């Protein structure tokens, strides 16, 4: 049966390959020529002033208010909306863009971080002989190549391993991956190849070896999605687009067309979310590029419009980098429920996801515990039993809403559209919906082509193929060396700046403050274990960051990588932004607690920035799900022997048998073994385990902690490690010296 299935599958793949090859033979030479010339053509075609200095946000708002009429107003600052703005402005159209939150604050910053054609879509296209899916993959592979070329600092090739555990799967998947290479044609990144079991384990030693037959490795691209989105938006701004984040559409403006006698959309009433001021932005054409919120703007146009968005939640988790090799991803093509899971190195961590479940549309999606555990279970299935996959190792988790759409142009309005759709309403509102991150540019091109035709705009064809994005111009793979040599930055920091800002990294380095140390000379880190430095916060403001969340989530990626580290960095980030943006003390002031953990009555104001950022980390970045692994109702599952061992350890600190320990008790023990930790840090350490927040850690709370550590729900807890190492040191000093070891004596 298995052999018959393999033969049938391989035959289907092979027949699909012939179809792909037939289509590609006529285009191969064209693709090669296009790849060589696109960058040169893009630069020559865009004969527009390029602003080396970005206008301030206030200047952008002034432009939105003062301009009598734009040609195009784009609503939505995600990848697609920013792509539409860039496509429009480089066609010499007077362009505006408004985003009610921050650029890339929604789905565009919560992706799998891949730039890919879609191996799974190709498999479906071949098995079902679906030409539409085949063309979607082909288009995505073309866009993958373009994106790697126009933003080399933000992108990289990534080999992805497909482990094989059944012999019949080897020819089946090999043929499918080879067709993936073939469909890419001249834009194939690198040729895929087969690995023996030994070689696969050498490259991915964490892999489960039992029943492993071999592996197939293919190549896709990877990027920093939020900064890529930002690069697109900033490039549009430098070419003259008026763009503003935290600017929401209150309602659409309409006027009666004298020729047609119908109401036509002619702009939008907008509100500056930060100041509350409202103003009109008039435009010949309004483009709805609001992703999951597509239907909200469509209903502003006409309440009778049916919903076309069918949202799906995709959860990702981040775990420590030691779970995967530095430069090799993993694809699980068939999870227990038929979904696909990627397991990828990213920003020196490991990202795993995604899930795909129906959800409600919300601006603040929350990762659910069941989705986090599903991903962890699937990861365990592919990793060696020697690697303990622990819930406590989840450093961050997030949920992104994928805006699947039905096509309003189709007779069958219930079927999901596999690709993107462009729809123009009776009033002229242009809606772009669906699609995927990789194809943002072609989606924007299709949208502007439709808009130009529908609104009789004077514009030529798209000029964005090969058009270099923000930071790409002066970037080289070795520019980080100059940053080290010229500014005295740490190598890791210099590499990070080069890969995040490209040629603009020099501007960030110039802002960096002297450390006062022998090395590094400049560049104070926000947190010790990540290469983000304080001057990035200053530069973020130039990049239109308005809140602390913008900095931890999208200008840097700290909130996506480690929620605890992000929380630790927040006070300094708020302090720097407060000085630059002249925030009031009310906006900066944090919550203050008494020594027993209770809110002081003298604190009349909640620090708006700190509170908002902590709420973001708590709910949207998985801090809540992480903290719920250890609560005052957590079950204790320790053996009597383990309870006895931990009681002995606890009493090393609780000398008076009070039944609880405080910072004073811990400080006394640490000083006895010549270890010194400041009082504030000790308070933080105990507060992590002080489950009832009474300013002390009781014995039962300590047992709950150790039980959670045993079950893998909590890892790297500072108090647990501190008490263990202190006990070992105390036991060593208390141990009597034997006569033999002392040399005998007299």
C-alpha positions in Angstrom: 0.0 0.0 0.0 2.8 2.4 0.9 4.7 1.6 -2.3 1.5 2.1 -4.4 1.0 5.5 -2.6 4.6 6.5 -3.2 4.5 5.6 -6.9 1.2 7.4 -7.3 2.5 10.5 -5.5 5.8 10.5 -7.4 3.9 10.2 -10.7 1.7 13.1 -9.8 4.7 15.2 -8.9 6.5 14.2 -12.1 3.5 15.2 -14.3 3.3 18.4 -12.4 7.0 18.9 -13.1 6.5 18.6 -16.8 3.8 21.3 -16.7 6.1 23.5 -14.8 9.0 22.9 -17.1 6.9 23.6 -20.2 5.8 27.0 -18.8 9.4 27.9 -17.7 11.3 27.1 -20.9 9.8 30.1 -22.6 10.5 32.5 -19.7 14.0 31.4 -18.5 15.9 33.8 -20.7 13.5 36.6 -19.9 13.9 36.0 -16.2 17.7 36.0 -16.4 17.7 39.3 -18.3 15.1 40.8 -15.9 17.1 39.8 -12.8 20.3 41.5 -14.3 18.6 44.7 -15.4 15.8 45.3 -12.9 18.0 47.2 -10.4 19.5 49.5 -13.0 16.1 50.0 -14.7 14.4 50.9 -11.4 17.0 53.6 -10.5 16.8 55.1 -14.0 13.0 55.1 -14.2 12.4 56.8 -10.8 13.5 60.3 -11.7 12.4 61.9 -8.4 13.9 63.8 -5.6 15.1 61.5 -2.8 15.1 63.1 0.6 18.2 62.2 2.6 16.6 63.7 5.7 13.3 62.2 6.7 10.6 64.7 7.4 9.4 64.7 11.0 6.0 63.2 11.9 4.8 66.7 12.6 5.9 67.8 9.1 4.1 64.8 7.6 0.9 65.7 9.4 1.2 69.2 8.2 1.6 67.9 4.6 -1.6 65.8 5.0 -3.5 68.8 6.2 -2.2 71.4 3.8 -2.2 69.4 0.5 -5.3 70.4 -1.4 -5.8 67.0 -3.0 -3.7 63.9 -3.2 -3.9 61.5 -6.1 -3.8 58.5 -3.8 -4.6 58.0 -0.1 -3.6 54.6 1.3 -5.3 53.5 4.5 -3.1 50.9 6.3 0.6 50.9 7.1 1.3 47.2 6.9 3.4 45.6 4.2 0.7 45.9 1.6 -0.3 49.4 2.4 3.3 50.6 2.6 4.0 48.8 -0.7 1.0 50.6 -2.3 2.3 54.0 -1.1 5.8 53.2 -2.5 4.4 52.0 -5.8 2.2 55.1 -6.2 4.8 57.7 -5.3 7.3 56.2 -7.6 4.8 56.5 -10.4 4.9 60.3 -9.7 1.5 60.2 -8.0 0.9 62.6 -5.1 0.6 60.0 -2.3 -0.6 59.9 1.3 -0.7 57.0 3.8 -2.3 56.9 7.2 -2.1 54.1 9.8 -4.2 54.2 13.0 -1.5 52.4 15.0 2.2 52.0 14.1 3.7 50.8 10.9 3.7 47.0 10.9 1.8 46.9 14.2 -0.5 44.1 13.0 0.0 40.9 11.0 3.1 42.2 9.1 5.3 42.1 12.2 3.9 38.7 13.4 4.8 36.4 10.5 7.0 33.3 10.3 9.8 35.6 9.1 10.1 33.7 5.8 10.4 35.1 2.3 9.1 32.0 0.4 7.2 30.7 -2.6 5.3 28.2 -0.5 6.3 24.6 -0.7 3.0 23.4 0.7 1.1 25.4 -2.0 3.1 23.8 -4.7 2.3 20.4 -3.3 -1.4 21.2 -3.4 -1.0 22.6 -6.9 0.6 19.4 -8.2 -1.6 16.9 -6.4 -4.8 18.7 -7.4 -3.5 20.0 -10.8 -4.5 23.5 -9.6 -3.1 26.0 -12.1 -4.0 29.0 -9.9 -2.0 27.7 -7.0 0.9 27.0 -9.3 0.9 30.5 -10.6 0.7 31.9 -7.1 3.9 30.0 -6.1 5.6 31.1 -9.3 4.8 34.7 -8.6 5.9 34.4 -5.0 9.3 32.9 -6.1 9.8 35.9 -8.4 9.0 38.3 -5.5 11.3 36.3 -3.2 14.2 36.9 -5.5 13.4 40.6 -5.8 13.0 41.2 -2.1 16.4 39.5 -1.4 17.9 41.9 -3.9 16.3 45.2 -2.8 16.9 44.8 0.9 20.1 42.6 1.3 20.8 43.9 4.8 17.4 42.7 6.1 17.3 39.4 4.3 19.3 36.2 4.1 19.3 32.8 2.5 18.1 30.1 4.8 18.6 26.4 4.2 15.6 24.4 5.5 15.8 20.7 6.3 13.0 18.3 5.6 13.7 15.2 7.7 12.6 11.9 6.2 11.5 9.0 8.4 10.0 6.6 5.8 11.8 5.3 2.7 8.9 5.9 0.3 8.8 9.6 1.2 12.3 10.2 0.0 11.6 10.1 -3.8 8.2 11.8 -3.2 9.5 14.8 -1.4 12.7 15.0 -3.4 10.7 15.3 -6.6 8.5 17.9 -5.1 11.4 20.0 -3.8 13.2 19.7 -7.2 10.1 21.1 -8.9 10.1 24.0 -6.4 13.7 24.7 -7.7 12.5 24.3 -11.3 9.5 26.7 -10.9 11.9 29.3 -9.5 14.0 29.0 -12.7 16.8 31.5 -13.0 15.7 32.9 -9.6 16.4 29.6 -7.7 18.5 30.7 -4.7 20.5 27.4 -4.4 19.8 23.9 -5.6 18.2 21.6 -3.1 20.0 18.3 -2.2 19.6 15.1 -0.3 21.5 14.2 2.9 22.3 10.8 4.4 21.2 10.1 8.0 24.8 10.7 9.2 25.2 14.0 7.4 21.7 15.2 8.5 22.5 14.6 12.2 25.9 16.3 11.7 24.2 19.5 10.5 21.2 19.2 12.8 22.4 17.3 15.9 19.2 18.0 17.8 17.2 15.9 15.4 15.5 12.7 16.4 17.7 9.9 15.0 15.4 6.9 15.6 14.0 5.7 12.2 15.6 8.7 10.4 16.2 7.7 6.8 17.8 10.9 5.6 16.9 14.5 4.8 16.3 16.9 2.0 17.5 20.5 2.2 16.1 23.4 0.2 16.5 27.1 0.3 14.2 30.0 1.0 14.7 33.5 2.3 14.3 35.0 5.8 13.9 38.6 6.9 13.2 40.9 9.8 9.5 41.5 8.9 8.8 44.6 11.0 11.9 46.4 9.9 11.3 45.4 6.3 7.8 46.9 6.5 9.3 50.0 8.0 11.9 50.2 5.3 9.2 50.1 2.6 7.3 52.9 4.4 10.4 55.1 4.9 11.5 54.6 1.3 8.0 55.9 0.2 8.5 58.9 2.6 11.9 59.7 1.1 10.4 59.7 -2.4 7.9 62.3 -1.2 4.9 60.4 0.2 3.2 62.0 3.2 2.9 59.1 5.7 1.7 59.2 9.3 1.3 56.5 11.9 -1.2 56.9 14.8 -3.6 58.6 12.4 -6.9 56.9 12.1 -9.8 57.2 9.6 -12.9 58.5 11.3 -15.1 58.3 8.2 -14.8 58.5 4.4 -15.4 61.7 2.5 -17.8 61.5 -0.4 -19.1 63.8 -3.1 -21.6 63.4 -5.9 -20.0 62.9 -9.3 -21.8 65.3 -11.7 -21.3 63.1 -14.7 -22.4 59.8 -13.1 -24.8 61.2 -10.5 -23.4 58.8 -7.9 -21.5 59.4 -4.6 -17.8 58.8 -5.0 -15.2 58.5 -2.2 -13.0 61.5 -2.3 -10.9 61.2 0.8 -11.1 60.6 4.6 -11.7 62.4 7.8 -8.7 61.6 9.9 -7.8 61.9 13.6 -4.3 62.2 15.1 -4.6 59.6 17.8 -1.9 61.3 19.9 -3.4 64.8 20.0 -7.0 64.0 19.2 -7.0 66.7 16.4 -9.2 65.9 13.3 -8.6 67.0 9.8 -9.7 66.1 6.2 -7.4 64.4 3.7 -8.8 64.7 0.2 -7.7 62.3 -2.6 -8.8 61.3 -6.1 -8.5 57.6 -5.0 -8.6 55.9 -1.6 -7.0 52.5 -1.2 -8.2 50.2 1.6 -5.1 48.1 2.6 -6.1 47.4 6.2 -5.5 43.6 6.3 -7.8 41.9 8.9 -9.8 45.2 9.2 -10.7 45.3 5.6 -14.4 44.9 6.3 -14.5 47.8 8.7 -13.4 50.3 6.0 -15.7 48.6 3.4 -18.6 49.2 5.7 -17.6 52.8 6.2 -18.1 53.0 2.4 -21.4 51.1 2.4 -23.0 49.4 5.4 -24.6 46.9 3.1 -21.2 45.5 2.0 -20.9 41.9 3.1 -17.9 40.7 5.1 -15.2 39.2 3.0 -12.5 38.6 5.6 -12.3 35.3 7.3 -9.6 35.7 9.9 -7.3 32.9 11.0 -4.9 33.1 14.0 -1.3 32.0 13.6 0.7 31.6 16.9 4.5 31.5 17.0 6.8 30.9 20.0 10.4 31.9 20.6 12.7 29.5 22.5 16.5 29.7 23.1 18.9 29.5 20.2 20.4 26.2 21.4 17.3 24.4 20.2 18.4 24.7 16.5 21.7 25.2 14.5 22.7 28.7 13.7 22.0 28.4 10.0 19.6 25.6 9.4 15.8 25.5 9.7 13.4 22.6 9.9 10.1 21.9 8.2 7.5 19.5 9.6 5.3 18.9 6.5 2.6 17.0 8.3 1.8 17.6 11.9 -0.6 15.6 14.0 -3.5 17.6 12.7 -2.3 18.1 9.1 -0.7 21.6 9.5 2.8 22.6 8.7 5.3 23.7 11.4 8.5 25.6 10.8 11.4 25.5 13.2 13.8 28.3 12.3 16.8 30.2 13.7 16.0 33.9 13.9 17.9 36.7 15.6 20.1 34.1 17.5 16.9 32.5 18.9 14.7 29.8 17.6 11.2 30.5 16.3 8.6 27.8 15.9 5.1 28.0 14.3 2.6 28.5 13.1 -0.9 27.4 14.0 -3.9 28.1 11.9 -7.2 28.4 13.7 -10.3 30.6 13.1 -10.4 33.7 15.3 -12.2 36.9 16.0 -10.8 40.1 14.5 -9.0 42.2 17.2 -6.2 44.8 17.2 -4.6 42.9 20.1 -4.5 39.2 19.4 -3.4 37.0 22.3 -1.4 33.7 22.0 -3.4 30.9 23.7 -1.9 28.3 26.0 -3.3 25.4 23.9 -1.6 26.7 20.8 1.7 27.2 22.6 1.5 23.6 23.9 0.5 22.3 20.4 3.7 23.8 18.9 5.9 22.4 21.8 4.4 18.9 21.3 5.1 19.0 17.5 8.7 20.2 18.2 9.2 17.3 20.6 8.2 14.8 17.9 11.2 15.9 15.8 13.9 16.5 18.3 16.1 14.0 20.1 14.8 12.6 23.4 18.1 14.0 24.9 16.7 17.5 24.2 14.1 18.3 26.9 11.6 20.7 25.3 10.3 22.7 28.3 7.4 25.0 28.5 9.5 27.3 30.7 11.9 27.9 27.8 9.3 29.8 25.8 10.7 33.3 26.0 7.9 35.0 24.0 4.8 34.0 22.0 2.6 36.0 19.7 -0.5 35.6 17.6 -0.9 37.2 14.2 -4.2 37.4 12.3 -4.0 36.2 8.7 -6.7 37.9 6.6 -8.0 35.1 4.4 -10.7 36.6 2.1 -13.5 35.5 -0.1 -13.7 37.2 -3.5 -16.6 39.7 -3.8 -16.1 39.6 -7.6 -16.8 35.9 -7.7 -20.2 34.2 -8.0 -19.2 31.8 -5.2 -18.7 34.3 -2.4 -18.2 31.6 0.2 -15.0 30.1 -1.1 -11.7 31.3 0.2 -9.5 33.1 -2.3 -6.1 31.5 -2.4 -4.4 34.6 -3.8 -5.0 38.3 -3.2 -8.0 40.2 -4.6 -8.4 43.7 -5.8 -12.0 45.1 -5.6 -13.4 48.5 -6.6 -16.7 49.5 -5.1 -19.4 51.5 -6.8 -18.2 54.6 -5.0 -14.6 54.0 -6.2 -13.0 52.6 -3.0 -10.2 50.3 -4.0 -9.7 47.3 -1.7 -6.7 45.1 -1.7 -7.0 42.0 0.5 -5.5 38.5 1.0 -2.2 37.5 -0.3 1.0 36.9 1.6 4.0 38.9 2.9 6.4 37.8 0.1 4.1 39.1 -2.6 3.4 42.5 -1.1 5.1 44.3 -4.1 3.1 42.5 -6.8 -0.1 43.0 -4.8 0.7 46.8 -4.6 1.4 46.8 -8.4 -1.9 45.1 -9.2 -3.7 47.5 -6.8 -2.2 50.6 -8.4 -2.8 49.3 -11.9 -6.5 48.9 -11.0 -6.7 52.3 -9.3 -5.0 54.2 -12.2 -7.5 52.6 -14.6 -10.6 53.1 -12.5 -9.8 56.7 -11.5 -8.2 57.8 -14.8 -5.0 58.8 -12.9 -2.0 60.0 -15.0 0.6 57.4 -14.2 2.9 55.0 -16.0 3.7 51.4 -15.1 5.1 50.2 -11.8 8.8 50.9 -11.1 9.4 49.0 -7.9 11.0 45.9 -9.3 14.7 46.3 -8.3 14.1 49.6 -6.4 16.4 49.5 -3.4 14.8 50.0 0.0 15.8 52.1 3.0 19.4 51.2 4.1 20.3 49.1 1.2 22.3 51.7 -0.7 25.5 51.7 1.2 25.3 48.3 2.8 28.0 45.7 2.3 28.5 42.3 4.1 31.6 43.7 5.7 30.4 47.2 6.7 30.1 46.1 10.4 34.0 46.0 10.5 34.1 49.7 9.7 31.5 50.3 12.5 33.8 48.5 14.9 37.0 50.3 13.7 35.5 53.8 13.3 33.3 54.0 16.3 34.6 51.5 18.8 31.4 49.3 18.9 31.3 45.7 20.0 31.4 43.3 17.1 28.0 41.8 17.9 26.4 45.3 18.2 28.0 46.4 14.9 26.7 43.3 13.1 23.3 43.9 14.5 23.3 47.6 13.4 24.4 46.7 9.9 21.8 44.0 9.5 19.0 46.2 10.9 19.7 49.6 9.4 22.0 48.9 6.5 23.8 52.0 5.3 21.9 54.1 7.9 23.8 52.2 10.7 26.4 55.0 10.7 23.8 57.5 11.8 22.8 55.3 14.7 26.5 54.8 15.6 27.1 58.6 15.6 24.3 59.0 18.2 25.8 56.4 20.5 27.2 57.6 23.9 30.6 56.9 25.3 30.6 54.0 27.7 33.5 55.2 29.9 35.0 51.7 29.5 38.1 50.5 27.8 35.9 48.5 25.4 33.5 49.0 23.9 34.2 52.7 23.6 30.6 53.6 22.6 27.3 51.8 22.6 25.5 51.3 25.9 23.3 48.2 25.7 19.7 48.3 26.8 20.0 44.8 28.3 23.1 42.8 28.6 22.2 39.7 26.6 21.0 41.5 23.4 22.9 43.9 21.1 20.3 46.7 21.2 21.9 50.0 22.3 20.5 53.2 23.7 21.1 55.3 20.6 18.6 53.1 18.7 15.9 54.5 20.9 16.9 58.0 19.8 17.0 56.9 16.1 13.7 55.2 16.5 12.0 58.6 17.0 13.4 59.7 13.6 11.8 56.6 12.2 8.4 57.8 13.6 8.4 55.7 16.8 5.8 57.4 19.1 5.6 54.9 22.0 7.8 52.5 24.0 5.9 49.7 22.3 7.0 50.9 18.9 10.6 50.6 20.1 10.5 47.2 21.8 8.3 45.6 19.2 9.1 47.1 15.8 12.2 49.3 15.8 14.0 46.7 17.8 12.6 43.2 18.2 13.3 42.8 21.9 9.6 42.2 22.8 9.4 39.4 20.2 12.6 37.7 21.4 12.4 37.8 25.2 9.5 39.4 27.2 11.5 39.6 30.5 14.4 41.3 28.8 12.0 43.7 27.1 10.4 44.5 30.5 13.9 45.1 32.0 14.7 47.6 29.2 11.5 49.5 29.4 12.4 52.1 32.1 15.4 53.2 30.2 13.6 53.3 26.9 10.8 55.4 28.4 13.4 57.8 30.0 15.2 58.3 26.7 12.0 58.8 24.7 10.6 61.1 27.4 13.5 63.5 27.1 13.5 63.5 23.3 9.7 63.9 23.1 9.3 66.1 26.2 6.8 63.7 27.8 5.2 64.8 31.1 6.1 62.9 34.2 2.6 61.4 34.3 3.3 59.7 31.0 6.7 58.4 32.2 6.0 57.6 35.9 5.9 53.9 36.7 3.8 52.2 39.3 5.5 52.2 42.7 5.2 49.5 45.3 5.9 49.4 49.0 8.5 46.9 50.3 5.6 44.5 50.9 4.5 44.6 47.2 1.4 46.8 47.7 0.7 49.9 45.6 1.5 53.1 47.6 -1.3 55.5 48.2 1.0 58.4 47.3 1.2 57.2 43.7 -1.6 59.3 42.1 -0.8 58.6 38.4 0.0 55.4 36.5 2.9 55.8 34.1 1.0 55.6 30.8 4.0 54.5 28.7 5.3 51.9 31.1 1.9 50.5 31.8 0.9 50.3 28.2 4.1 48.6 27.2 3.8 46.1 30.1 0.3 45.3 29.1 1.5 44.7 25.6 4.1 42.3 26.8 1.8 40.6 29.3 -1.0 39.9 26.8 0.2 40.1 23.2 3.8 38.7 23.7 2.9 35.8 25.9 4.0 37.1 29.3 0.6 36.2 30.8 0.8 32.6 29.5 4.4 32.4 30.8 3.5 33.8 34.3 0.6 31.4 34.6 2.9 28.5 34.7 3.7 29.4 38.3 0.8 30.7 40.5 -0.4 30.3 44.1 -2.7 27.5 42.9 0.0 25.5 41.1 -0.1 21.9 42.0 2.9 20.5 43.9 4.0 17.1 42.4 7.2 16.4 44.4 8.1 13.1 46.0 8.6 13.1 49.8 12.4 12.8 49.3 12.4 15.9 47.1 10.3 17.8 49.6 12.8 16.9 52.3 15.7 18.0 50.1 14.1 21.3 49.4 13.1 21.8 53.0 16.8 21.4 54.0 17.8 24.0 51.3 15.0 26.4 52.4 16.2 26.2 56.0 19.7 27.3 55.0 18.1 30.7 54.5 15.2 30.5 57.0 17.4 30.2 60.1 14.7 31.2 62.5 12.1 28.7 61.1 9.7 31.5 60.3 8.3 29.6 57.4 9.2 32.3 54.9 12.3 34.2 53.7 12.8 37.8 52.8 15.5 39.8 51.0 17.3 40.2 54.3 17.6 36.4 54.8 18.9 35.9 51.3 21.3 38.8 51.6 22.7 37.4 54.9 23.4 34.0 53.3 25.0 35.5 50.2 27.3 37.7 52.2 28.5 34.7 54.2 29.8 33.2 50.9 31.1 36.5 49.6 28.4 37.1 47.0 26.9 40.6 46.8 23.6 41.5 45.0 22.0 44.9 45.3 18.7 45.2 47.2 16.6 46.2 44.1 17.8 43.1 42.2 17.1 40.9 45.2 13.6 42.3 45.5 13.0 41.5 41.8 14.3 38.0 42.2 12.0 37.2 45.2 9.1 39.0 43.6 9.1 36.4 40.8 8.3 33.7 43.3 6.3 35.8 45.8 3.0 34.5 44.4 0.6 36.2 46.8 2.6 39.4 46.7 3.1 39.9 50.4 6.8 40.7 50.2 8.2 37.3 51.2 8.6 33.8 49.8 6.9 31.2 51.9 8.0 27.5 52.0 4.9 26.4 50.0 5.7 29.0 47.3 9.2 27.6 47.1 7.9 24.1 46.7 5.5 25.3 44.0 8.5 26.8 42.2 10.6 23.7 42.4 7.6 21.5 41.3 7.2 23.8 38.2 10.9 23.6 37.5 10.7 19.8 37.7 7.8 19.7 35.2 9.6 22.1 32.8 7.0 24.8 33.2 9.6 27.2 34.6 13.2 27.4 33.6 16.2 29.6 34.4 14.5 30.9 37.6 17.0 33.2 39.4 15.9 32.3 43.0 16.0 28.5 42.3 19.5 28.7 40.8 20.7 31.2 43.5 19.5 29.0 46.4 21.0 25.8 44.9 24.4 27.3 44.3 24.4 29.0 47.7 23.6 25.7 49.4 26.4 24.0 47.5 28.8 26.7 48.6 27.6 26.5 52.3 27.9 22.7 52.3 31.5 23.0 50.9 32.5 25.4 53.6 30.8 23.5 56.4 32.4 20.2 55.4 35.1 19.2 57.9 38.6 18.8 56.4 39.9 15.2 56.7 43.2 14.4 58.3 44.4 12.8 55.1 43.6 15.8 52.9 45.3 18.2 55.5 48.5 16.3 55.2 48.3 14.3 58.5 49.1 16.8 61.2 51.0 16.0 64.5 
